[in-house]
Amino acid sequence: MIDEQKNTEQLIEEAAHWIVLLSADDEAEKTAARAEFEAWKSVSPQRKKIAQEIEQSLESLQKLTQTPQHQKMTQSVLKAGLQSSSQKKTMRYGSFFAVTLCCLGGIYSYLSYHPIAYLVADLKSQAGEWKTQVLADGSEIKLRAKSAVNLHFTENQRVVELVQGEIYVDVAKDKNRPFIVKTEHGQIEALGTAFSVSYQSDATELKMLHSKVRVDSYHQTVNLATKHPVIVKEGQELRLDRQGIHPIHGFDINREQQKWNQRHLIVENMSLDNVLAELDRSSQSKIVFSGRGLDKIKVNAVLPLDNTENALQLLTSVFPELNVYQVTPYLTIVTLK
C-alpha cells in the first residue's frame, strides 16, 4: 500500500495542501480542489481519518472565516504554517495544528473570551485565573476564570450584573440595601448569604449553598409550570432562561463547595464531552473537541479546575483512546484515536 511507505507527518502535510486550497477565494478553484481532495481521501482509511480530524477541528474556527478579510487571513496563516511544517520533519503527530493554527488559535481564543461586555466590565478574571474580591459593603465575590461583573452600588441597593462566566457570592448583611445578582434572564435577590450563579447566553443557573434567595425571571411562558418569584433554599438549584424559570432540583452542596474552595471538579458518570466543556470554562487554553463518540464515554473523577493541563493528562491516562494536541497556549484540540 502506498500509505505504508509514508509516515503520518507526510500525510498531514499532504492534507494541509488541500485545506489551503479549500480556503481560496476563487469558487472554481475551490470546487476543483474539493473534488481532488475527495479523491485523495478515498485512497486509504488513514488518509480519510487524518482529513476528518483536521476538518472537525477547523469546524470550531469557522466563525473566523465569515468575511472575505477573515478568509484571506485564514488562507495566509495556513500557507505560512505549511511552509514552516515542511521544514520540520521530526514533528510529532498533530503538530501540523501547532503550526497552521497558531495565529487562528490566538485570535479565536481572544474573540471567544473577550466580547465587548467583558472588556469594559468593572471586575473580571482572565483565562486560567480565579479571583476573589471583597466589595465595598463587605460582601465577598469569587470569579471563576473568564468571568466578569459590573457593580451598581447605591444608597438604596447593591446590584451585581453578571455579564460572563460564573461567580460565588457571600453576602454581607445590610437591611437597608438588598443584594441582587442580575443576568439577561432575570434577577436573584439574596435573603441569606452564600450562593453561586453561572451565566451563559442560553441560560442562567443558580446553586444555593446557604440560606435562601428570591428569583424573578424577565421572561415567562405558559409552557412552564413554575411561576415567579421563586424562593430557592439551601441545597437547591434552578435554571432560568428565555422561557422563564425551570423546576427546582436538589444538588450536592459538597461538590459545589469543593469547586470554589479547592477548585476541584468532582464528576460521577458524566459524559466526557460535558467534562471537556466544563474544563474549557476554566482553561487558559481554548479546548476544541468533536462530540462524536465522546458523549458515550462516562467519567468518574476528581479533576483540578485551576490546572486544566493536568486535568487533561489525567483523562488521557484513564482513557488512552484520547488524543490531546496542545496547539498553542491558547488552543487545545481533543479527538478520539
Residue pairs with C-beta under 8 A, 6 or more apart in sequence:
1 44
2 43
2 44
3 11
3 43
3 44
3 46
3 47
8 46
8 50
8 93
9 85
9 89
9 91
9 93
9 95
9 96
11 46
11 47
11 50
12 50
12 54
12 85
12 93
12 96
13 82
13 85
13 86
13 96
14 40
14 47
15 40
15 47
15 50
15 51
15 54
15 96
16 54
16 78
16 81
16 82
16 85
16 96
16 100
17 82
18 33
18 36
18 37
18 40
18 51
19 54
19 55
19 58
19 78
19 100
20 75
20 78
20 79
20 82
21 29
21 30
21 33
21 37
22 30
22 33
22 34
22 37
23 65
23 71
23 74
23 75
23 78
24 30
24 33
24 75
25 68
25 71
25 72
25 75
37 51
40 47
40 51
41 47
41 48
41 51
42 48
53 323
53 335
54 96
54 97
56 290
56 292
56 335
57 97
57 101
57 288
57 290
57 333
57 335
59 290
60 108
60 288
61 74
61 101
61 104
61 108
61 288
63 108
63 111
64 70
64 73
64 74
64 104
64 107
64 108
64 111
65 71
65 74
73 103
74 104
77 100
77 101
77 102
77 103
77 104
78 100
80 100
81 96
81 99
81 100
81 101
81 102
82 99
82 100
84 99
85 91
85 95
85 96
85 99
85 100
88 95
88 99
91 98
91 99
93 323
94 323
94 325
94 333
95 325
97 325
97 327
97 331
97 333
98 325
98 326
98 327
98 328
101 327
101 328
101 331
102 327
102 328
104 331
105 286
105 327
105 328
105 330
105 331
106 328
106 330
106 331
108 286
108 330
108 331
109 127
109 285
109 286
109 330
109 331
110 330
112 286
113 127
113 146
113 286
115 164
117 148
117 163
117 164
118 124
118 146
118 148
118 163
118 164
121 148
121 149
121 150
121 163
121 164
122 149
122 150
122 151
123 131
123 133
123 141
123 143
123 148
123 149
123 150
123 151
124 131
124 143
124 147
124 148
124 149
124 164
125 131
125 143
125 144
125 145
125 146
125 147
125 148
125 165
126 145
126 146
126 284
127 145
127 146
127 283
127 284
127 285
128 145
128 282
128 283
128 284
128 306
128 308
129 145
130 142
130 143
130 144
130 145
130 263
130 282
130 306
131 142
131 143
131 147
132 140
132 141
132 142
132 143
133 140
133 141
133 142
133 143
134 140
135 141
135 151
135 153
135 158
135 172
136 153
137 153
137 158
137 172
137 174
137 177
137 179
138 172
139 158
139 169
139 170
139 171
139 172
139 179
140 169
140 170
140 172
141 149
141 160
141 167
141 168
141 169
141 170
142 167
142 168
142 169
142 260
143 149
143 165
143 166
143 167
144 165
144 166
144 167
144 168
144 281
144 282
144 305
145 165
145 281
145 282
145 283
145 284
146 164
146 165
146 281
146 282
147 162
147 164
147 165
147 166
147 167
148 162
148 163
148 164
148 165
149 160
149 161
149 162
149 163
149 167
150 160
150 161
150 163
151 159
151 160
151 161
152 158
152 159
152 160
152 161
153 159
153 177
154 177
155 177
156 176
156 177
157 177
157 178
157 180
158 174
158 177
158 178
158 179
158 180
159 180
159 181
159 182
160 167
160 169
160 179
160 180
160 181
160 182
161 181
161 182
161 183
162 181
162 182
162 183
162 197
162 199
162 204
163 183
163 199
164 199
165 198
165 199
165 281
166 196
166 197
166 198
166 199
166 281
167 181
167 196
167 197
168 194
168 195
168 196
168 209
168 260
169 179
169 181
169 190
169 194
169 195
169 196
169 197
170 193
170 194
171 179
171 190
171 192
171 193
171 194
172 179
178 189
178 190
179 189
179 190
180 187
180 188
180 189
180 190
181 187
181 188
181 190
181 197
182 188
183 197
183 199
183 204
184 199
184 201
184 204
184 218
185 199
185 203
185 204
185 217
185 218
185 219
185 240
185 241
185 242
186 204
186 215
186 216
186 217
186 218
186 219
186 228
186 240
186 245
187 215
187 216
187 218
188 195
188 197
188 206
188 213
188 214
188 215
189 213
189 214
189 215
189 216
190 211
190 213
191 211
191 212
191 213
191 214
191 231
192 208
192 210
192 211
192 212
192 213
192 234
193 210
193 211
194 209
194 210
194 211
195 206
195 207
195 208
195 209
195 210
195 213
196 206
196 207
196 209
196 256
196 260
197 204
197 205
197 206
197 207
198 204
198 205
198 206
199 205
202 241
203 239
203 240
203 241
204 239
204 240
204 241
205 237
205 238
205 239
206 213
206 215
206 232
206 237
206 238
206 239
206 240
207 237
207 251
207 256
208 232
208 233
208 234
208 235
208 236
208 237
209 234
209 253
209 256
209 257
210 234
211 233
211 234
212 231
212 232
212 233
212 234
213 231
213 232
214 229
214 230
214 231
214 232
215 228
215 229
215 230
215 231
215 232
215 238
215 240
215 245
216 228
216 229
217 228
217 240
217 244
217 245
219 240
219 241
219 242
219 243
219 244
220 227
220 228
220 243
220 244
220 245
221 243
221 244
223 243
224 243
224 244
224 245
224 246
225 247
226 244
226 245
226 246
226 247
226 248
227 245
228 244
228 245
230 238
230 245
230 248
232 238
232 248
234 253
235 250
235 251
235 253
236 248
236 249
236 250
236 251
237 248
237 249
237 250
237 251
238 245
238 246
238 247
238 248
238 249
239 245
239 246
240 246
252 266
255 266
258 264
258 266
259 265
259 266
259 305
263 282
263 304
263 305
263 306
264 302
264 303
264 304
264 305
265 275
265 278
265 279
265 301
265 302
265 303
265 304
265 305
265 311
266 301
266 302
267 275
267 278
267 299
267 300
267 301
267 302
267 303
268 300
269 298
269 299
269 300
270 298
270 299
271 294
271 295
271 296
271 297
271 298
271 299
272 294
272 295
272 297
272 298
272 299
272 315
272 319
273 289
273 291
273 294
273 295
274 295
275 299
275 301
275 303
275 315
276 287
276 289
276 294
276 334
278 305
279 287
279 303
279 305
279 308
279 311
279 312
280 286
280 287
280 308
282 305
282 306
282 308
283 308
283 332
284 308
284 329
284 330
285 308
285 309
285 326
285 328
285 329
285 330
285 331
285 332
286 330
286 331
286 332
287 308
287 312
287 332
287 334
288 331
288 332
288 333
288 334
289 333
289 334
289 335
290 335
290 336
292 336
293 336
294 334
294 336
297 319
299 315
299 318
301 314
301 315
301 318
303 311
303 314
303 315
304 310
304 311
305 311
309 326
312 324
312 332
312 334
313 324
315 322
315 324
316 322
316 324
320 337
321 336
321 337
322 334
322 335
322 336
322 337
323 333
323 334
323 335
323 336
323 337
324 332
324 333
324 334
325 332
325 333
325 334
325 335
326 332
327 333
